[in-house]
């Protein structure tokens, strides 16, 4: 099965979950394509040589990510890449607005099975929505 896993932001548990899921699915003989925010890439976490990786330019910066959020080219890049790959499943590891908008657009530009995983539906104890640790 051809599966695109998409995670553009989020460190810590979400990043570990994404890497473990990607590596495990490769071991099941699936064709896994990881659409990953470039600032999240750590070669040590994605050790399976069968994993196909496509990086989207991201940074751990609110300003940079806001500019990506409002730029239509961001969505064109993501949707065109997904359309080109024509996966059986798009699995979005949901942590950001860019992924939410891309998810909405996917419904108009193709007939994809979509899986959505929300790692943290609520803030951790003591966590502030407007304070980001890098």
C-alpha positions in Angstrom: 0.0 0.0 0.0 1.3 3.5 -0.8 0.9 5.8 2.2 1.9 9.4 2.7 2.5 10.4 6.3 2.4 14.2 6.7 3.8 16.1 9.7 4.8 19.7 9.3 5.2 20.9 12.9 5.4 19.5 16.4 8.4 18.2 18.3 8.7 15.8 21.1 6.1 13.0 21.3 4.5 13.8 17.9 7.9 13.6 16.2 8.8 10.3 17.9 5.4 8.9 17.1 5.8 9.9 13.4 9.2 8.3 13.1 8.2 5.1 14.8 5.0 4.8 12.7 7.0 5.5 9.5 9.7 3.0 10.3 7.2 0.3 11.3 5.0 0.7 8.3 8.1 0.3 6.0 8.8 -2.9 7.8 5.4 -4.2 6.7 6.4 -3.8 3.0 4.3 -0.7 2.4 5.5 2.2 0.2 5.8 5.0 2.8 6.4 8.6 1.8 7.0 11.0 4.7 6.0 14.6 3.9 7.9 16.2 6.8 8.6 19.8 7.9 12.3 20.4 7.2 13.1 21.6 10.7 11.9 18.3 12.1 14.2 16.1 10.1 16.6 14.0 12.2 18.3 11.3 10.2 18.7 9.2 13.3 14.9 8.9 13.8 14.2 7.7 10.3 16.6 4.8 9.9 14.7 2.6 7.4 16.3 3.0 4.0 13.0 2.1 2.3 11.4 5.3 3.7 10.9 7.9 1.0 11.3 11.4 2.4 10.0 14.7 1.0 10.8 17.8 3.0 8.6 21.0 3.1 10.4 24.1 4.2 9.5 24.9 7.8 11.2 26.5 10.8 10.5 26.7 14.5 9.5 30.3 14.1 6.0 31.8 14.4 6.8 34.5 11.8 8.1 32.0 9.2 5.2 29.6 9.7 2.6 32.4 9.6 4.0 33.4 6.2 3.8 29.8 5.1 0.2 29.6 6.4 -1.0 32.6 4.3 1.0 31.8 1.2 -1.0 29.9 -1.5 2.2 28.4 -2.9 2.5 26.4 0.3 -0.8 24.5 -0.5 0.0 24.2 -4.1 3.3 22.5 -3.3 1.7 20.1 -0.8 -1.4 19.2 -3.0 0.6 18.8 -6.2 3.1 16.6 -4.5 0.3 14.4 -3.1 -1.4 14.3 -6.5 1.8 13.3 -8.2 2.4 10.5 -5.8 -1.2 9.3 -5.9 -1.2 7.5 -2.6 -3.8 5.0 -1.4 -3.9 6.7 2.0 -2.9 10.2 3.3 -2.2 10.0 7.0 -2.0 13.5 8.5 -0.4 13.8 12.0 -2.3 16.9 12.8 -0.6 19.6 14.8 -0.9 22.8 12.7 -3.2 25.0 10.6 -1.2 24.3 7.4 -2.1 20.6 7.6 -5.7 21.5 8.4 -6.1 23.7 5.3 -4.3 21.1 3.2 -6.7 18.4 4.5 -9.6 20.6 3.4 -8.2 21.1 0.0 -7.5 17.4 -0.5 -11.2 16.8 -0.5 -11.6 19.1 -3.6 -8.5 17.8 -5.5 -8.7 14.1 -5.3 -10.4 11.1 -3.8 -8.0 10.0 -1.1 -8.6 7.9 2.0 -7.6 10.2 4.8 -6.5 9.2 8.3 -6.0 12.0 10.9 -4.1 11.5 14.1 -4.3 14.3 16.7 -1.4 13.6 19.1 -2.5 16.1 21.8 -6.1 17.2 21.6 -5.6 19.3 24.8 -2.7 21.2 26.3 -0.4 19.4 28.7 -0.5 20.6 32.4 1.3 23.9 32.6 1.5 24.4 28.8 0.6 27.7 27.3 -0.8 27.9 23.8 1.1 31.1 23.1 4.5 30.0 24.4 6.5 27.7 22.2 9.6 25.8 23.4 12.1 25.3 20.6 
